[in-house]
Amino acid sequence: MNELAAEIVGIVQPIPLIKKYLRYAYLPLYRESIPEEIPMRLNQTINTVVETDLAFIAGYNQGTAFKIKKLLGVLA
């Protein structure tokens, strides 16, 4: 098993790939964007979901959207 791991590490350096994954995650927009644009695109996607998609929930309003955005900011 250690030989297999050593062989893989000899071909692929996993640590830089893991760091890149943790920074950008696995998102379809990663393949569609320049890496520097990902935070902006992700923010646009989150805003669309919070302000538009979730608006179909009964009792959802601008105040609720604001609270969800604050919560997401704390979690980030």
C-alpha positions in Angstrom: 0.0 0.0 0.0 2.8 2.4 0.9 4.4 1.7 -2.5 1.2 2.6 -4.3 1.0 5.9 -2.3 4.7 6.7 -3.1 4.1 6.0 -6.8 1.0 8.3 -6.9 2.9 11.1 -5.0 5.7 10.7 -7.5 3.2 11.4 -10.3 0.8 13.9 -8.7 1.6 16.4 -5.9 -1.7 16.2 -3.9 -1.0 19.0 -1.4 -1.1 21.9 -3.9 -4.2 20.4 -5.5 -5.9 20.1 -2.1 -5.1 23.7 -1.3 -6.6 24.8 -4.6 -9.7 22.6 -4.0 -10.2 24.2 -0.5 -9.8 27.7 -2.0 -12.2 27.3 -5.0 -14.1 24.1 -4.0 -15.8 22.0 -6.7 -18.1 24.3 -8.5 -19.2 24.2 -12.1 -18.3 27.9 -12.4 -14.6 27.0 -11.6 -14.3 25.4 -15.1 -16.1 28.4 -16.7 -14.2 31.2 -15.0 -10.8 32.7 -14.5 -9.8 31.8 -11.0 -9.6 35.4 -9.9 -13.3 35.9 -10.9 -14.6 33.0 -8.9 -15.3 35.0 -5.7 -17.3 37.5 -7.6 -19.2 34.9 -9.5 -19.9 32.9 -6.3 -21.2 36.1 -4.7 -23.5 36.7 -7.6 -24.8 33.1 -7.4 -25.4 33.4 -3.7 -27.3 36.7 -4.1 -29.4 35.2 -6.8 -30.4 32.3 -4.7 -31.0 34.4 -1.5 -32.9 37.2 -3.3 -34.8 35.4 -6.0 -34.9 31.6 -5.6 -35.8 31.7 -1.9 -38.5 34.3 -2.5 -40.9 31.5 -3.3 -40.9 30.4 0.3 -44.0 31.6 2.2 -43.2 34.4 4.6 -39.9 35.2 3.0 -39.2 38.9 2.6 -36.3 41.4 2.3 -35.7 41.2 6.0 -35.3 37.4 5.9 -32.9 37.8 2.9 -30.8 40.3 4.9 -30.7 37.9 7.8 -29.6 35.0 5.6 -26.9 37.1 4.0 -25.6 38.1 7.5 -25.7 34.4 8.6 -23.7 33.4 5.5 -21.2 36.1 6.2 -20.7 34.8 9.7 -20.3 31.2 8.5 -17.8 32.2 5.8 
